[in-house]
């Protein structure tokens, strides 16, 4: 694992990036959450970002989602800078964050129907059945979300994230609160996303799962990308040792 960050993996001819950051910084007062972040992610790539708490990983995902604006630099989607006054591009992005954004008084199916109508989706019945089946909740479609366990709510939130078939999927610690069964189910859904049709950015502390799924592996420390490598160039055992040595003191 090299210490310097790169714009793209070596030997890869970069097409128009699905998403990119150009000189991005995000400051909260005098505190820099992100400092000089530059990268391009190709369409179809699955990128896993590791880093200690406080490294700015969630801030980065919120910038990519358009929920925050950079203090300096710009975020580009499909080669074009984000236009924060034009909301249409937001339908191209799916976000799973620490908040589920579910309505507890609604059933699982009603939650998806609500979001589907916001996106103006057609043939909602079929979409809802497909997404709930993917996360193992079709049999619980008529149960209210407030009665679900944390793991079930996370799975329903993932179904919401994917309902409109976004081209860019942003996942912030999706394994949080999941038991072993739910984690395996999440893993199967994430593997299905690696179909070359969408771009995925995953933030996780789970080294094993994150490495297994990734095409590219990034380490972010103190608001900077300190390493950006193709998964094929990484030995899992060596990576764990180097990662621990590099960020152990920052945890």
C-alpha positions as CSV (number, residue, x, y, z in Angstrom):
1,X,0.0,0.0,0.0
2,X,1.7,3.2,-1.1
3,X,1.4,6.4,0.9
4,X,0.7,8.8,-2.0
5,X,-2.8,9.2,-3.4
6,X,-3.5,8.9,-7.1
7,X,-6.2,10.2,-9.4
8,X,-6.9,6.8,-10.9
9,X,-5.4,3.3,-10.7
10,X,-2.3,2.7,-12.8
11,X,-2.7,1.3,-16.3
12,X,-6.3,2.3,-16.6
13,X,-7.5,4.7,-19.3
14,X,-9.9,6.9,-17.5
15,X,-13.2,7.7,-19.3
16,X,-15.4,10.6,-18.2
17,X,-15.5,10.0,-14.5
18,X,-18.8,9.0,-12.9
19,X,-17.9,11.2,-10.0
20,X,-14.9,13.3,-9.2
21,X,-13.5,15.7,-6.7
22,X,-11.3,18.6,-7.8
23,X,-9.3,20.3,-5.1
24,X,-12.0,19.8,-2.6
25,X,-11.7,21.2,0.9
26,X,-14.4,21.4,3.6
27,X,-13.8,23.6,6.6
28,X,-15.9,24.0,9.7
29,X,-14.7,27.3,11.1
30,X,-10.9,26.8,11.6
31,X,-11.2,23.0,11.5
32,X,-10.5,21.3,8.1
33,X,-12.6,18.2,7.6
34,X,-11.2,17.6,4.1
35,X,-8.0,19.0,2.7
36,X,-7.0,19.1,-1.0
37,X,-8.9,15.9,-2.1
38,X,-8.6,15.1,-5.8
39,X,-9.9,11.9,-7.4
40,X,-11.8,10.4,-10.3
41,X,-14.0,7.3,-10.1
42,X,-15.0,5.5,-13.3
43,X,-18.5,4.3,-14.0
44,X,-18.9,0.8,-12.7
45,X,-16.1,1.0,-10.1
46,X,-16.7,-0.2,-6.5
47,X,-14.5,2.0,-4.2
48,X,-14.0,1.2,-0.5
49,X,-12.8,4.0,1.8
50,X,-11.2,3.1,5.1
51,X,-10.1,5.5,7.8
52,X,-10.2,6.2,11.5
53,X,-13.0,8.1,13.2
54,X,-12.8,11.8,12.4
55,X,-11.0,11.3,9.1
56,X,-13.8,13.1,7.2
57,X,-15.2,10.1,5.4
58,X,-18.9,10.9,6.2
59,X,-18.2,14.6,5.2
60,X,-16.9,13.3,1.8
61,X,-19.9,11.2,1.2
62,X,-22.2,14.1,2.0
63,X,-20.3,16.3,-0.4
64,X,-20.6,13.6,-3.1
65,X,-24.4,13.4,-2.4
66,X,-24.8,17.2,-2.7
67,X,-25.9,17.5,1.0
68,X,-22.9,19.7,1.7
69,X,-21.1,22.3,-0.5
70,X,-17.3,22.3,-0.5
71,X,-15.5,25.3,1.0
72,X,-13.1,25.1,-1.9
73,X,-13.0,23.0,-5.1
74,X,-15.9,21.2,-6.8
75,X,-17.6,17.9,-7.0
76,X,-18.4,16.7,-10.6
77,X,-21.0,14.1,-11.5
78,X,-20.7,12.6,-15.0
79,X,-18.1,15.3,-15.8
80,X,-20.2,18.3,-14.9
81,X,-20.0,20.3,-11.7
82,X,-22.9,19.9,-9.4
83,X,-25.5,22.6,-9.9
84,X,-27.0,23.0,-6.4
85,X,-29.9,25.1,-7.8
86,X,-31.0,22.3,-10.2
87,X,-32.2,19.3,-8.2
88,X,-32.7,16.8,-11.1
89,X,-29.3,15.2,-10.8
90,X,-30.1,14.1,-7.2
91,X,-32.3,11.3,-8.7
92,X,-29.1,9.8,-10.1
93,X,-27.7,9.2,-6.5
94,X,-28.7,6.7,-3.8
95,X,-27.5,7.3,-0.2
96,X,-27.5,5.0,2.8
97,X,-26.3,7.0,5.8
98,X,-26.4,6.5,9.6
99,X,-30.0,7.8,9.5
100,X,-32.5,5.5,7.8
101,X,-34.9,8.2,6.8
102,X,-37.8,5.8,7.3
103,X,-41.3,6.6,8.6
104,X,-42.0,4.4,11.6
105,X,-45.8,4.6,11.3
106,X,-45.6,3.3,7.7
107,X,-45.2,-0.3,6.6
108,X,-42.2,-1.4,4.8
109,X,-44.0,-1.3,1.5
110,X,-45.6,2.1,2.3
111,X,-42.2,3.6,3.0
112,X,-40.9,2.5,-0.4
113,X,-44.1,3.6,-2.1
114,X,-43.7,7.1,-0.5
115,X,-40.2,7.5,-1.8
116,X,-41.1,6.0,-5.2
117,X,-43.7,8.6,-5.7
118,X,-41.2,11.3,-4.8
119,X,-39.0,10.1,-7.6
120,X,-42.0,9.7,-10.0
121,X,-41.3,6.0,-10.5
122,X,-43.6,3.9,-12.7
123,X,-44.6,0.3,-12.0
124,X,-44.0,0.8,-8.3
125,X,-45.6,-2.5,-7.2
126,X,-43.0,-4.5,-9.1
127,X,-40.1,-2.3,-7.9
128,X,-41.2,-2.6,-4.3
129,X,-41.5,-6.3,-4.5
130,X,-38.1,-6.7,-6.1
131,X,-36.3,-4.4,-3.6
132,X,-38.0,-5.9,-0.5
133,X,-37.2,-9.4,-1.8
134,X,-33.6,-8.5,-2.3
135,X,-33.2,-7.5,1.3
136,X,-35.3,-10.3,2.7
137,X,-38.2,-8.2,3.8
138,X,-41.0,-9.1,1.4
139,X,-42.7,-11.3,4.0
140,X,-42.7,-8.3,6.3
141,X,-44.0,-5.8,3.7
142,X,-47.2,-5.0,5.7
143,X,-45.4,-4.6,9.1
144,X,-44.8,-1.1,10.4
145,X,-41.1,0.0,10.3
146,X,-41.2,1.1,13.9
147,X,-41.5,-2.5,15.0
148,X,-38.4,-3.6,13.0
149,X,-35.0,-4.3,14.6
150,X,-32.1,-2.0,13.8
151,X,-30.8,-4.5,11.3
152,X,-34.2,-4.8,9.6
153,X,-34.5,-1.0,9.4
154,X,-31.0,-0.9,7.9
155,X,-32.1,-3.4,5.2
156,X,-35.3,-1.5,4.5
157,X,-33.2,1.7,4.2
158,X,-31.0,-0.1,1.7
159,X,-34.1,-1.0,-0.3
160,X,-35.1,2.6,-0.3
161,X,-31.6,3.6,-1.4
162,X,-31.7,1.3,-4.4
163,X,-35.4,1.7,-5.3
164,X,-34.9,4.2,-8.1
165,X,-31.9,2.3,-9.5
166,X,-29.3,5.1,-9.0
167,X,-26.2,5.2,-11.0
168,X,-24.1,6.4,-8.0
169,X,-24.6,4.6,-4.7
170,X,-23.0,6.0,-1.5
171,X,-22.9,3.7,1.5
172,X,-21.8,5.1,4.9
173,X,-21.1,2.2,7.4
174,X,-23.9,0.0,6.2
175,X,-22.9,-2.9,8.4
176,X,-23.5,-0.9,11.6
177,X,-26.1,-2.6,13.8
178,X,-26.4,-5.7,11.7
179,X,-26.2,-9.3,13.1
180,X,-24.4,-12.0,11.2
181,X,-27.4,-13.0,9.2
182,X,-28.3,-9.5,8.1
183,X,-24.6,-8.8,7.3
184,X,-24.5,-11.8,4.9
185,X,-27.7,-10.6,3.2
186,X,-26.2,-7.1,2.8
187,X,-23.1,-8.6,1.3
188,X,-25.2,-10.5,-1.3
189,X,-27.0,-7.2,-2.2
190,X,-23.8,-5.3,-2.5
191,X,-22.2,-8.0,-4.7
192,X,-25.2,-7.6,-7.0
193,X,-24.3,-3.9,-7.4
194,X,-21.0,-4.9,-9.0
195,X,-22.7,-5.3,-12.4
196,X,-20.7,-2.6,-14.2
197,X,-23.8,-0.4,-14.5
198,X,-23.4,1.7,-11.4
199,X,-20.7,3.2,-9.3
200,X,-20.4,2.4,-5.6
201,X,-18.5,4.3,-2.8
202,X,-18.5,2.4,0.4
203,X,-17.2,3.7,3.7
204,X,-16.6,1.0,6.3
205,X,-14.5,-0.1,9.3
206,X,-15.0,-3.7,8.3
207,X,-11.6,-4.4,6.6
208,X,-12.5,-7.9,5.4
209,X,-15.8,-7.1,3.8
210,X,-14.6,-3.8,2.4
211,X,-11.6,-5.4,0.7
212,X,-13.6,-8.3,-0.6
213,X,-16.0,-6.1,-2.4
214,X,-13.7,-3.4,-3.7
215,X,-12.2,-2.7,-7.1
216,X,-10.2,0.2,-5.5
217,X,-9.2,0.7,-1.9
218,X,-8.6,4.1,-0.4
219,X,-7.3,5.1,3.0
220,X,-8.4,8.5,4.3
221,X,-6.6,10.1,7.3
222,X,-7.1,13.6,8.6
223,X,-9.1,14.7,5.6
224,X,-6.7,13.5,3.0
225,X,-6.5,10.5,0.7
226,X,-3.2,9.0,1.8
227,X,-3.5,5.8,-0.3
228,X,-5.5,4.9,-3.4
229,X,-4.7,1.4,-4.8
230,X,-6.4,-1.2,-7.1
231,X,-7.6,-4.1,-5.0
232,X,-5.6,-6.5,-7.2
233,X,-2.4,-4.9,-6.0
234,X,-3.2,-5.4,-2.3
235,X,-2.4,-8.4,-0.1
236,X,-5.2,-8.6,2.5
237,X,-2.9,-9.6,5.4
238,X,-0.3,-7.0,4.6
239,X,-2.9,-4.3,4.1
240,X,-4.4,-4.9,7.6
241,X,-0.9,-4.6,9.2
242,X,-0.1,-1.5,7.2
243,X,-3.5,0.1,7.9
244,X,-3.2,-0.6,11.6
245,X,0.3,0.9,11.7
246,X,-0.7,3.9,9.6
247,X,-3.9,4.9,11.4
248,X,-3.7,3.1,14.8
249,X,-2.8,6.2,16.6
250,X,-5.7,8.2,15.1
251,X,-8.4,5.8,16.2
